[in-house]
């Protein structure tokens, strides 16, 4: 019962079956039966972080872009606050504020 050829047969059969499963998966993907998901180029992404600035150890300002709009968020340990949600991404190009390193923040307390 402890014949070494039985172990070799078992290993060879296992490798053969795994190879058949891999070949079947490759064939199904090649013929389009298994979808590979939506592939987007980096220029077609709808969501992204434009810029991030640490204010102190617990707070960070983040500009998030979605489609053609940008949102200024204040993120802290206690939560997130939307500071400005009406920024047009095309009008906020870096060339519009060349040489300006000052950030003005107007936050309103929401009730």
Backbone as a chain_set.jsonl record, in Angstrom:
{"seq": "XXXXXXXXXXXXXXXXXXXXXXXXXXXXXXXXXXXXXXXXXXXXXXXXXXXXXXXXXXXXXXXXXXXXXXXXXXXXXXXXXXXXXXXXXXXXXXXXXXXXXXXXXXXXXXX", "coords": {"N": [[0.824, -1.189, 0.0], [2.077, 1.179, 0.496], [3.336, 1.996, -1.817], [5.666, 3.748, -3.75], [5.122, 4.519, -6.365], [2.4, 4.934, -6.493], [2.048, 7.35, -5.164], [3.406, 9.045, -6.905], [1.761, 8.765, -9.164], [-0.57, 9.899, -8.139], [0.256, 12.603, -7.723], [0.904, 13.299, -10.361], [-1.622, 13.039, -11.576], [-3.022, 15.012, -10.197], [-1.658, 17.346, -11.033], [-2.26, 17.197, -13.748], [-5.102, 17.507, -13.729], [-5.329, 20.093, -12.611], [-4.066, 21.519, -14.624], [-5.906, 21.086, -16.728], [-8.113, 22.5, -15.713], [-7.057, 25.11, -15.68], [-6.587, 25.465, -18.45], [-9.204, 25.323, -19.408], [-10.323, 27.59, -18.188], [-8.774, 29.593, -19.411], [-9.583, 29.233, -22.087], [-12.341, 29.817, -21.891], [-12.2, 32.533, -21.164], [-10.901, 33.557, -23.405], [-12.807, 33.184, -25.411], [-14.773, 34.845, -24.584], [-16.633, 34.201, -22.603], [-16.171, 34.645, -19.931], [-16.323, 37.647, -18.457], [-13.968, 40.35, -18.454], [-14.153, 42.64, -17.037], [-14.599, 46.238, -16.795], [-12.341, 48.167, -18.459], [-10.646, 51.047, -17.848], [-8.93, 53.846, -19.084], [-6.368, 55.885, -17.546], [-6.991, 58.559, -18.094], [-9.699, 58.55, -18.33], [-10.85, 58.333, -15.88], [-13.266, 58.956, -13.366], [-13.177, 59.849, -10.775], [-11.027, 61.365, -8.434], [-8.192, 62.415, -6.426], [-7.178, 65.625, -6.295], [-5.475, 67.392, -4.928], [-3.792, 67.562, -1.763], [-3.457, 68.778, 1.532], [-1.78, 69.043, 4.532], [-2.966, 70.427, 7.456], [-2.572, 70.432, 10.243], [-1.582, 68.063, 12.777], [-3.906, 66.61, 12.97], [-5.766, 67.44, 11.08], [-6.697, 67.781, 7.632], [-6.748, 69.215, 4.406], [-8.478, 68.453, 1.47], [-8.767, 68.298, -2.004], [-11.139, 67.021, -4.026], [-11.876, 65.547, -7.107], [-14.655, 65.035, -9.174], [-15.997, 63.971, -12.089], [-16.554, 66.876, -13.774], [-16.393, 68.575, -11.653], [-15.106, 69.949, -8.613], [-14.401, 69.408, -5.162], [-13.894, 70.821, -2.005], [-12.68, 69.503, 0.86], [-12.575, 69.224, 4.403], [-10.879, 67.155, 6.376], [-10.851, 65.386, 9.343], [-10.096, 63.856, 12.538], [-12.499, 63.741, 13.831], [-14.433, 63.825, 11.878], [-15.738, 64.642, 8.573], [-15.917, 67.63, 6.635], [-17.63, 69.485, 4.257], [-16.308, 72.076, 2.619], [-16.361, 73.659, 0.302], [-18.363, 73.114, -2.381], [-18.801, 73.821, -4.952], [-16.975, 74.092, -7.128], [-15.74, 74.627, -10.255], [-14.071, 72.41, -12.277], [-12.666, 72.955, -14.628], [-12.315, 75.726, -14.605], [-10.653, 75.948, -12.457], [-7.988, 75.51, -13.019], [-4.405, 75.135, -12.629], [-3.005, 77.247, -13.875], [-4.584, 79.47, -13.579], [-4.179, 80.425, -11.042], [-1.487, 81.144, -10.802], [1.514, 81.325, -9.069], [0.319, 81.851, -6.676], [0.178, 80.991, -3.361], [-1.491, 81.049, -1.248], [-4.189, 79.994, 0.695], [-7.518, 80.553, 1.043], [-10.062, 80.046, 3.331], [-13.434, 79.605, 3.844], [-15.64, 78.711, 6.103], [-18.805, 77.589, 6.94], [-20.979, 77.138, 9.64], [-23.092, 74.434, 9.765], [-26.46, 73.938, 10.571]], "CA": [[0.0, 0.0, 0.0], [2.965, 2.326, 0.512], [4.12, 1.944, -3.051], [5.986, 5.112, -4.174], [4.541, 4.845, -7.678], [1.044, 5.447, -6.287], [2.175, 8.772, -4.841], [3.762, 9.741, -8.155], [0.552, 8.804, -9.991], [-1.475, 10.887, -7.539], [0.776, 13.942, -8.014], [0.762, 13.525, -11.808], [-3.047, 13.242, -11.853], [-3.384, 16.327, -9.662], [-1.106, 18.363, -11.947], [-3.03, 17.11, -14.987], [-6.428, 18.093, -13.501], [-5.154, 21.547, -12.459], [-3.783, 22.025, -15.965], [-7.169, 21.109, -17.47], [-8.921, 23.621, -15.194], [-6.443, 26.343, -16.19], [-6.826, 25.549, -19.897], [-10.625, 25.636, -19.6], [-10.523, 29.0, -17.826], [-8.162, 30.4, -20.471], [-10.437, 29.139, -23.271], [-13.572, 30.564, -21.633], [-11.884, 33.953, -21.212], [-10.552, 33.908, -24.781], [-14.017, 33.219, -26.222], [-15.662, 35.887, -24.067], [-17.627, 33.723, -21.655], [-15.841, 35.237, -18.64], [-15.99, 39.058, -18.691], [-12.753, 40.79, -17.766], [-14.415, 43.902, -16.352], [-14.459, 47.461, -17.566], [-10.987, 48.709, -18.406], [-10.612, 52.486, -18.106], [-7.619, 54.478, -19.122], [-6.278, 56.875, -16.468], [-7.618, 59.82, -18.48], [-11.146, 58.388, -18.286], [-11.295, 58.135, -14.505], [-14.243, 59.956, -12.96], [-12.958, 60.276, -9.405], [-9.61, 61.448, -8.107], [-7.747, 63.423, -5.475], [-6.38, 66.61, -7.023], [-4.426, 67.916, -4.052], [-3.998, 67.332, -0.348], [-2.608, 69.656, 2.327], [-1.885, 68.83, 5.972], [-3.056, 71.668, 8.229], [-1.858, 70.093, 11.465], [-1.47, 66.621, 12.947], [-5.214, 65.951, 12.937], [-6.653, 67.959, 10.027], [-6.153, 67.786, 6.275], [-7.6, 69.724, 3.339], [-8.393, 67.61, 0.285], [-9.582, 68.668, -3.158], [-11.563, 65.804, -4.708], [-12.496, 65.828, -8.408], [-15.622, 64.081, -9.704], [-16.387, 64.443, -13.412], [-16.009, 68.218, -14.02], [-16.564, 69.36, -10.437], [-14.151, 69.705, -7.54], [-14.953, 69.633, -3.839], [-12.891, 71.06, -0.975], [-13.084, 68.82, 2.086], [-11.74, 69.276, 5.587], [-10.947, 65.818, 6.973], [-10.208, 65.338, 10.657], [-10.401, 62.64, 13.291], [-13.892, 63.783, 14.265], [-15.346, 63.733, 10.742], [-15.429, 65.375, 7.35], [-16.742, 68.798, 6.404], [-17.56, 70.013, 2.913], [-16.103, 73.52, 2.718], [-16.812, 74.269, -0.942], [-18.789, 72.07, -3.299], [-19.211, 74.429, -6.218], [-15.761, 74.474, -7.843], [-15.699, 74.092, -11.613], [-12.726, 71.865, -12.456], [-12.005, 73.593, -15.764], [-11.932, 77.082, -14.212], [-9.697, 75.88, -11.351], [-6.701, 75.019, -13.492], [-3.291, 75.777, -11.924], [-2.551, 78.474, -14.533], [-5.414, 80.587, -13.129], [-3.652, 80.929, -9.776], [-0.034, 80.996, -10.87], [2.266, 82.083, -8.082], [-0.44, 82.065, -5.45], [0.3, 79.888, -2.414], [-2.368, 81.352, -0.126], [-5.474, 79.331, 0.635], [-8.529, 81.212, 1.869], [-11.089, 79.082, 3.674], [-14.608, 80.153, 4.459], [-16.448, 77.588, 6.576], [-20.039, 77.984, 7.606], [-21.482, 76.111, 10.533], [-24.397, 73.966, 9.333], [-27.317, 73.587, 11.718]], "C": [[0.867, 1.252, 0.0], [3.884, 2.324, -0.704], [4.4, 3.363, -3.53], [5.391, 5.478, -5.532], [3.108, 5.348, -7.539], [1.07, 6.94, -5.953], [2.52, 9.584, -6.088], [2.571, 9.836, -9.087], [-0.428, 9.852, -9.471], [-1.03, 12.314, -7.869], [0.617, 14.26, -9.5], [-0.695, 13.771, -12.171], [-3.508, 14.606, -11.362], [-2.891, 17.443, -10.571], [-1.888, 18.376, -13.255], [-4.398, 17.78, -14.836], [-6.327, 19.608, -13.333], [-4.844, 22.195, -13.805], [-5.034, 22.097, -16.821], [-8.061, 22.262, -17.014], [-8.367, 24.951, -15.705], [-6.687, 26.53, -17.669], [-8.283, 25.893, -20.179], [-10.908, 27.096, -19.259], [-9.943, 29.924, -18.896], [-9.04, 30.398, -21.718], [-11.732, 29.921, -23.076], [-13.332, 32.067, -21.694], [-11.585, 34.394, -22.644], [-11.79, 34.009, -25.668], [-15.075, 34.153, -25.659], [-16.721, 35.41, -23.107], [-17.391, 34.257, -20.252], [-15.47, 36.702, -18.892], [-14.782, 39.478, -17.864], [-12.95, 42.124, -17.064], [-14.191, 45.084, -17.271], [-13.048, 48.001, -17.377], [-11.056, 50.198, -18.767], [-9.172, 52.952, -18.165], [-7.565, 55.535, -18.02], [-6.921, 58.211, -16.823], [-9.128, 59.743, -18.415], [-11.678, 58.179, -16.875], [-12.221, 59.272, -14.111], [-13.95, 60.541, -11.592], [-11.467, 60.309, -9.119], [-9.345, 62.526, -7.074], [-6.801, 64.356, -6.214], [-5.203, 67.064, -6.181], [-4.806, 67.668, -2.607], [-3.003, 68.188, 0.425], [-2.854, 69.373, 3.801], [-1.928, 70.186, 6.667], [-2.32, 71.523, 9.556], [-1.885, 68.574, 11.602], [-2.801, 65.896, 12.806], [-6.113, 66.385, 11.801], [-5.936, 68.027, 8.686], [-7.198, 68.379, 5.332], [-7.379, 68.857, 2.105], [-9.298, 68.189, -0.787], [-9.854, 67.384, -3.926], [-12.251, 66.201, -6.01], [-13.433, 64.68, -8.761], [-16.193, 64.669, -10.973], [-15.761, 65.82, -13.648], [-16.202, 69.134, -12.823], [-15.49, 68.983, -9.43], [-14.778, 70.114, -6.219], [-13.802, 69.797, -2.858], [-13.411, 70.487, 0.334], [-12.078, 69.071, 3.189], [-11.936, 67.947, 6.31], [-10.19, 65.856, 8.283], [-10.599, 64.042, 11.346], [-11.861, 62.592, 13.712], [-14.882, 63.678, 13.122], [-14.852, 64.526, 9.551], [-16.405, 66.526, 7.211], [-16.53, 69.267, 4.978], [-17.459, 71.533, 3.012], [-16.602, 74.233, 1.478], [-17.137, 73.157, -1.92], [-19.159, 72.582, -4.66], [-17.992, 74.921, -6.982], [-15.812, 73.826, -9.213], [-14.27, 73.662, -11.904], [-11.98, 72.546, -13.596], [-11.528, 74.994, -15.393], [-10.859, 77.072, -13.124], [-8.359, 75.305, -11.78], [-5.565, 75.755, -12.804], [-2.819, 77.07, -12.579], [-3.36, 79.684, -14.089], [-4.869, 81.207, -11.849], [-2.136, 80.798, -9.741], [0.641, 81.889, -9.851], [1.539, 82.313, -6.782], [-0.34, 80.834, -4.561], [-0.615, 80.071, -1.216], [-3.701, 80.653, -0.344], [-6.42, 80.052, 1.572], [-9.667, 80.232, 2.092], [-12.24, 79.822, 4.366], [-15.501, 78.977, 4.827], [-17.661, 78.134, 7.296], [-20.509, 76.829, 8.457], [-22.88, 75.739, 10.056], [-25.197, 73.543, 10.552], [-28.064, 72.317, 11.46]], "O": [[0.417, 2.299, -0.464], [5.073, 2.622, -0.6], [3.454, 4.13, -3.706], [5.182, 6.659, -5.806], [2.644, 6.113, -8.384], [0.214, 7.699, -6.407], [1.989, 10.675, -6.297], [2.374, 10.863, -9.736], [-1.037, 10.592, -10.243], [-1.854, 13.144, -8.253], [0.235, 15.375, -9.856], [-0.977, 14.634, -13.002], [-4.293, 15.279, -12.03], [-3.631, 18.387, -10.849], [-2.152, 19.442, -13.812], [-4.814, 18.536, -15.713], [-7.164, 20.337, -13.865], [-5.311, 23.299, -14.087], [-5.216, 23.06, -17.566], [-8.691, 22.925, -17.837], [-9.133, 25.823, -16.116], [-6.969, 27.645, -18.108], [-8.571, 26.669, -21.09], [-11.658, 27.763, -19.972], [-10.56, 30.93, -19.246], [-9.227, 31.442, -22.343], [-12.178, 30.615, -23.99], [-14.167, 32.803, -22.219], [-11.976, 35.489, -23.048], [-11.824, 34.832, -26.584], [-16.173, 34.24, -26.21], [-17.648, 36.164, -22.814], [-18.328, 34.315, -19.456], [-14.422, 36.979, -19.474], [-14.594, 39.028, -16.734], [-11.986, 42.685, -16.542], [-13.665, 44.949, -18.375], [-12.621, 48.259, -16.252], [-11.476, 50.555, -19.867], [-8.318, 52.508, -17.397], [-8.609, 56.034, -17.599], [-7.358, 58.931, -15.926], [-9.789, 60.781, -18.441], [-12.858, 57.875, -16.705], [-11.988, 60.423, -14.479], [-14.43, 61.63, -11.276], [-10.729, 59.403, -9.507], [-10.157, 63.428, -6.869], [-5.752, 63.934, -6.7], [-4.07, 67.115, -6.659], [-5.985, 67.576, -2.266], [-1.844, 68.312, 0.028], [-3.988, 69.45, 4.274], [-1.027, 71.004, 6.488], [-1.539, 72.393, 9.94], [-2.181, 67.873, 10.635], [-2.824, 64.692, 12.548], [-7.143, 65.752, 11.571], [-4.737, 68.293, 8.614], [-8.388, 68.081, 5.446], [-6.242, 68.561, 1.737], [-10.451, 68.529, -0.523], [-8.93, 66.735, -4.417], [-13.108, 67.085, -6.02], [-13.066, 63.509, -8.664], [-16.804, 65.738, -10.949], [-14.535, 65.919, -13.715], [-16.175, 70.356, -12.974], [-15.024, 67.845, -9.397], [-15.582, 71.045, -6.16], [-12.851, 69.016, -2.869], [-14.439, 70.92, 0.854], [-10.872, 69.123, 2.944], [-13.028, 67.651, 6.796], [-9.042, 66.297, 8.342], [-11.344, 63.232, 10.794], [-12.405, 61.509, 13.929], [-16.069, 63.462, 13.366], [-13.721, 65.01, 9.517], [-17.566, 66.427, 7.61], [-15.394, 69.431, 4.533], [-18.404, 72.198, 3.436], [-17.205, 75.301, 1.581], [-16.272, 72.345, -2.25], [-19.767, 71.862, -5.452], [-17.979, 76.062, -7.443], [-15.915, 72.604, -9.32], [-13.348, 74.47, -11.789], [-10.76, 72.694, -13.522], [-10.451, 75.411, -15.819], [-10.215, 78.096, -12.894], [-7.67, 74.677, -10.977], [-5.744, 76.912, -12.424], [-2.272, 77.927, -11.884], [-2.885, 80.814, -14.204], [-5.078, 82.395, -11.601], [-1.575, 80.376, -8.729], [0.361, 83.086, -9.785], [2.095, 82.919, -5.866], [-0.737, 79.744, -4.971], [-0.519, 79.31, -0.254], [-4.273, 80.712, -1.433], [-6.153, 80.153, 2.769], [-10.182, 79.651, 1.137], [-12.042, 80.557, 5.334], [-16.057, 78.32, 3.947], [-17.561, 79.02, 8.144], [-20.444, 75.673, 8.04], [-23.754, 76.599, 9.948], [-24.682, 72.877, 11.45], [-28.832, 71.868, 12.311]]}, "num_chains": 1, "name": "protein.A"}
